[in-house]
Amino acid sequence: MIELLLAVFVLEIGLLGVAGFYFYSLQITKTARNETIASNLAAGFLDEELAQNFDNLVVGPPGNPTDLESPFNNFQKQIDIAYIDSATLTPSYTQTEANQYMKKITVTVFWPYETGERSFQIATIKAKH
Amino acid sequence: MKNPKSPPSPRLRRASKKSKAFTLVEILTVVFLGTVIIMAGYSVYQMSYQSYQKNSKNAELTQNARIALERMSREIRQSLEILPPPLPENPGAGTPPSTITFQDGHVIVPTQPPLPTNCEIQYVTYYLSGNELHRKITFYTLTGYDECVLWSAENAQEQVYRDQIKAEKISSLQFWGINTITIHLTASDNSSSFQFETKVYPRNI
């Protein structure tokens, strides 16, 4: 009887493990979908910045991430614009002789994931001329 | 001394007979545990099947939306002109249309029949028909000339070159914006619905 109970117990552990795997696969699909949404949103925000005049791109440290409007309430965006030296490719918030003609635009989109959050980041460079 | 070959006593015979069979309690326990195991196995199988179905549907929906959005973004980004009517600046400024027509910025020349020999000017229309996203290529010609002209040319006649389905399960599509065009689409099937959005800055306009 004890042998039988032990066998059932071990089998149940195995079955629970298999069931857990399927829940995990559902979670992966959800993550993949959120990454697709985030990458499209990030590409859109980047294009929105690129559409602006070079001088209108405000350089400075990024503030806190801002919430997006419905139906993307779960997502947040953060935009970081810095001068970039064409020779060393070093970004800086301070304008110098060497970096004044190019700006690096970095867009990050965040979304909640389990207890923390995940993010998708995309960057490009805009030249003055 | 006992003879080892002598037959066992009736008492011993009864005892050995008894030990060869299962009791009713043992059989019931085994049947009960067996049922539990089969039910657990079946529920795991059912769960895995449902999970597979749900995953497949979600992945297909996401894939459809991704293909549609990337294809439209790429072509609008390279387009040379967005044809009227003008898009509203935002959804609050008017009903965003579910169709967009623009001059194709990726035309390969020289072109093959049935297109005219010189057909650098072609137009692409994305529109929804039911739940299917269509991509239609049109061109404009003038009678007696073997070349394509602008849509705005006098007496230009529109002709459809190709109309193909590019994505399925797209339940809604909207375009708005002036300098930067927003594409908003909803991919849905019987059980799920997801919304996707991106913005495109047409470089060549």
Interface residues (C-beta under 8 A of the other chain):
Chain A: M1 L4 V8 L11 E12 L15 V18 A19 Y22 F23 S25 L26 T29 K30 A32 R33 T36 I37 N40 L41 A43 G44 F45 D47 E48 L50 A51 P71 F72
Chain B: T29 V30 L33 V36 I37 A40 G41 V44 M47 S48 S51 Y52 K54 N55 N58 A59 T62 A65 R66 L69 S73 R77 N179 T180 T182 F194 Q195 F196 E197 T198 K199 V200 Y201
